[in-house]
Amino acid sequence: MTPHPPRVLVAGATGYLGGFVTRELKSRGHFVRALGRSPEKSSHLQDQVDEVVVGQVTTPTSLANVCQGIDVVFSSIGITRQKDGLTFKDVDYQGNLNLLEEAQRAGVKKFVYVSVLGGLHLRHLDIVAAHEDFVDELVASGVNYAAIRPTGYFSDMTEFFGMARRGRVWLVGPGQNRVNPIHGADLAVVCADAVTGEDREIDVGGPDVFTYRQIAELAFQSLDRPVKIVSIPARLARFFVAVTRVFNRHRGELLAFMVTAATSDIVAPSYGTHTLQAYFRECAQPGAAATGRF
């Protein structure tokens, strides 16, 4: 008798990666329960998953029973823009820890979590520390787990596309550091494999490695516009980060992460078939912004 695929709770189902993961799991025959923050934000998932439950990971009481009957929890929960005064530690660390504790109470067999490539060496950054502190909790919990560490999403690269559309791309330093970003659909395959796989630490990037300057040039090419790139000295960028931290810690830490990424090589084993060139061409299509395609 063939065993049924694990029943999966997807936390972060309304986000960029979570949406792709939800669809990938359903295509493999998994029972999928989506966790959303509110009925309004989760309503579009009703026709895509088996169940939708509502809960705030920062409010433990709201998570009661969300993991009941679930075999595996997948979480890509995290914040970028600060809302309601919440910090990276509040959401990326404590929110996921609240979910882990609820999963343990429900007897969940496995927890799959998306962290950051190179996180072990970047813990001086608040956003990375929050991710990796949670991974520490996950390892110590005794629950079977997988920590997935991608290089960065294609959706992150739309920052370059947006600047190119406005006429000029600003780079930190000469832009010669390298990255191989990955499309959400390709990363979702890796995440879905991790649900039933045995690997606990998974570093992953997309199929093509670029310098940041090449990504900027690709964005201009997709728009059929002349290349206009301005390089900001890394020292000046770090000074701006320090000043921003004084007035807005959250925004300053997010900028610090971006500057660190822009001045580092972020390359992981290549995976997937989606190309950044095709993605930018899609973004350049009329109406792409209005339809949420970038």
C-alpha positions in Angstrom: 0.0 0.0 0.0 1.5 3.4 -1.1 1.8 5.8 1.8 0.1 9.2 1.5 2.3 12.2 1.0 2.8 14.1 4.3 0.2 16.7 5.3 1.9 20.1 5.2 1.2 23.5 6.9 2.6 26.3 4.9 3.4 29.4 7.0 4.0 32.4 4.8 1.7 31.1 2.0 0.7 34.7 1.0 4.3 35.7 0.4 6.5 35.4 -2.8 8.0 32.0 -2.0 5.1 30.6 0.0 2.8 30.9 -3.0 5.1 28.9 -5.2 5.6 26.3 -2.5 1.9 25.9 -2.0 1.3 25.2 -5.7 4.3 22.9 -5.9 3.1 20.8 -2.9 -0.4 20.6 -4.3 0.9 19.4 -7.6 2.6 16.5 -5.8 -0.6 15.5 -4.1 0.1 16.8 -0.6 -2.7 17.9 1.7 -1.9 21.6 2.2 -3.1 23.9 5.0 -2.1 27.5 4.6 -1.5 29.8 7.6 -2.5 33.4 7.0 -2.4 36.5 9.1 -6.0 37.6 8.4 -9.1 36.4 6.5 -8.6 39.2 4.0 -5.0 38.4 3.2 -5.8 34.7 3.0 -9.1 34.7 1.0 -7.4 34.2 -2.4 -5.9 30.9 -1.1 -9.3 29.2 -0.6 -9.3 27.7 -4.0 -5.6 26.8 -4.0 -5.2 24.7 -0.8 -7.2 22.2 1.2 -7.6 24.4 4.3 -6.9 28.0 5.4 -6.3 28.9 9.0 -5.7 32.3 10.4 -3.1 33.2 13.1 -0.4 35.7 14.0 2.9 34.0 14.6 3.8 36.9 17.0 0.7 36.0 19.1 1.1 32.4 20.4 -2.5 32.0 21.5 -3.7 32.6 18.0 -1.7 29.6 16.8 -3.6 27.1 18.9 -4.3 23.9 17.0 -3.0 25.2 13.6 -0.7 22.3 13.4 -3.2 19.7 14.5 -3.1 16.7 12.1 -0.1 18.1 10.3 3.1 16.0 9.5 5.4 18.8 8.3 5.5 22.5 8.8 7.1 24.7 6.1 7.9 28.3 7.1 9.2 31.2 5.0 7.9 33.7 7.5 9.9 36.9 7.8 9.6 40.7 7.5 11.3 43.4 5.5 9.2 46.5 5.9 8.6 47.3 9.6 5.0 47.1 10.7 3.4 47.7 14.0 6.8 48.3 15.5 7.8 44.7 15.0 11.5 43.8 14.6 13.3 41.0 12.8 13.7 39.3 16.2 10.0 39.6 16.9 9.0 37.9 13.6 11.9 36.0 12.0 13.0 34.6 15.4 10.3 34.7 18.0 7.4 34.3 15.5 8.9 31.1 14.0 9.8 29.9 17.5 6.2 30.3 18.6 5.2 28.2 15.5 7.8 25.6 16.3 6.5 25.2 19.9 3.0 24.8 18.6 4.3 22.2 16.1 5.9 20.3 18.9 2.7 20.3 20.9 0.9 18.8 17.9 3.5 16.1 17.3 4.7 17.4 14.0 7.4 15.2 12.5 9.4 17.8 10.6 10.0 21.5 10.2 11.4 23.0 7.0 12.7 26.6 7.3 14.1 29.1 4.8 17.1 31.0 6.1 19.8 33.0 4.4 22.9 31.7 2.5 26.0 32.3 4.5 24.0 33.1 7.6 26.5 31.5 9.9 29.0 34.2 9.0 26.6 37.2 8.9 25.2 37.1 12.4 26.4 40.6 13.1 23.4 41.7 10.9 20.0 41.8 12.8 18.0 40.2 10.0 20.5 37.3 9.6 20.9 36.8 13.4 17.1 36.4 13.7 17.1 33.7 11.1 20.1 31.8 12.4 19.1 32.1 16.1 15.9 30.4 15.1 17.8 27.7 13.2 19.7 27.1 16.5 16.4 26.6 18.3 15.3 24.3 15.5 18.4 22.1 15.8 18.1 22.0 19.6 14.4 21.1 19.5 15.0 17.5 18.5 12.4 17.8 15.7 13.6 16.6 12.3 14.3 19.6 10.2 15.7 21.1 7.0 17.3 24.6 6.8 17.2 25.9 3.3 19.6 28.8 2.5 19.0 30.4 -0.9 21.2 33.1 -2.4 18.3 35.5 -3.1 15.1 35.6 -5.1 14.4 36.9 -8.6 11.9 39.2 -6.9 14.8 40.8 -5.1 16.4 41.6 -8.5 13.4 43.7 -9.5 15.2 46.5 -7.5 17.6 46.6 -10.4 14.8 46.5 -12.9 12.9 49.3 -11.2 15.9 51.5 -11.2 16.6 50.8 -14.8 13.0 51.7 -15.7 13.6 55.0 -13.9 16.7 55.6 -16.0 19.6 54.9 -13.8 21.0 52.0 -11.7 23.0 52.7 -8.5 25.5 50.1 -7.5 27.5 49.9 -4.3 31.1 49.7 -5.3 32.1 48.6 -8.8 29.5 45.9 -8.9 31.9 43.0 -9.6 30.8 40.8 -6.8 28.8 37.7 -8.0 25.4 36.2 -7.2 23.2 33.5 -8.7 19.6 34.4 -7.7 16.9 31.8 -8.0 13.3 32.0 -9.2 10.6 31.2 -6.7 9.2 28.3 -8.7 12.6 26.6 -8.8 13.2 27.2 -5.1 9.8 25.8 -4.4 10.9 22.5 -6.0 13.8 22.4 -3.6 11.5 23.2 -0.6 9.0 20.5 -1.6 11.8 18.0 -2.0 13.0 18.9 1.5 9.6 18.0 2.9 10.3 14.3 2.2 14.1 14.4 1.8 16.8 13.7 4.3 19.2 16.6 3.8 19.2 19.0 6.8 21.3 21.9 5.4 20.6 22.9 1.8 22.4 25.8 0.1 20.9 26.7 -3.3 21.1 29.3 -6.0 19.8 29.7 -9.6 21.3 28.3 -12.8 23.3 31.5 -13.8 26.0 33.5 -12.0 26.1 37.2 -12.6 28.0 40.2 -11.3 25.8 42.9 -10.0 26.9 45.1 -12.9 25.8 42.4 -15.3 22.3 42.3 -13.6 22.0 46.0 -14.1 23.0 45.8 -17.7 20.5 42.9 -18.2 17.7 45.1 -16.8 18.5 47.9 -19.2 18.6 45.4 -22.1 15.2 44.0 -21.2 13.8 47.5 -21.5 15.8 48.3 -24.7 17.3 51.4 -23.0 20.8 52.7 -22.8 22.9 51.5 -19.9 23.4 54.2 -17.2 25.1 52.9 -14.0 26.4 55.0 -11.1 28.8 53.4 -8.6 28.6 54.6 -4.9 31.8 54.0 -2.9 31.2 51.2 -0.4 32.6 53.4 2.3 30.0 56.1 1.6 27.2 53.5 1.6 28.3 52.1 5.0 28.4 55.7 6.4 24.8 56.1 5.2 23.8 52.8 6.8 25.3 54.0 10.1 23.4 57.3 10.0 20.1 55.5 9.1 20.6 53.1 12.0 20.6 56.1 14.4 17.2 57.2 13.3 15.5 54.0 12.2 17.2 50.8 13.5 15.0 48.4 11.3 15.6 50.3 8.1 19.3 50.7 8.9 19.7 47.0 9.4 17.9 46.2 6.2 20.2 48.6 4.4 23.2 47.0 6.1 22.1 43.6 4.8 21.7 45.0 1.2 25.1 46.7 1.3 26.8 43.6 2.6 25.1 41.5 -0.1 26.2 44.0 -2.8 29.8 43.8 -1.7 30.0 40.0 -1.2 30.0 37.0 -3.5 26.7 35.1 -2.9 27.0 31.9 -4.9 25.5 28.5 -4.1 25.1 25.3 -6.0 23.1 26.0 -9.1 19.6 24.7 -9.5 16.6 25.3 -11.7 15.7 26.3 -15.3 14.2 29.8 -15.0 16.6 32.5 -16.3 16.8 36.1 -15.0 16.8 37.3 -18.6 13.4 35.8 -19.2 12.2 37.1 -15.9 13.2 40.7 -16.7 11.6 40.3 -20.1 8.4 39.3 -18.4 8.7 42.3 -16.1 9.1 44.6 -19.1 5.8 43.4 -20.7 3.0 46.0 -20.7 0.9 45.7 -17.5 3.3 43.5 -15.7 3.4 45.9 -12.6 -0.3 46.2 -12.5 -0.8 42.4 -12.5 1.7 41.9 -9.8 4.2 40.0 -12.0 7.0 42.1 -10.6 
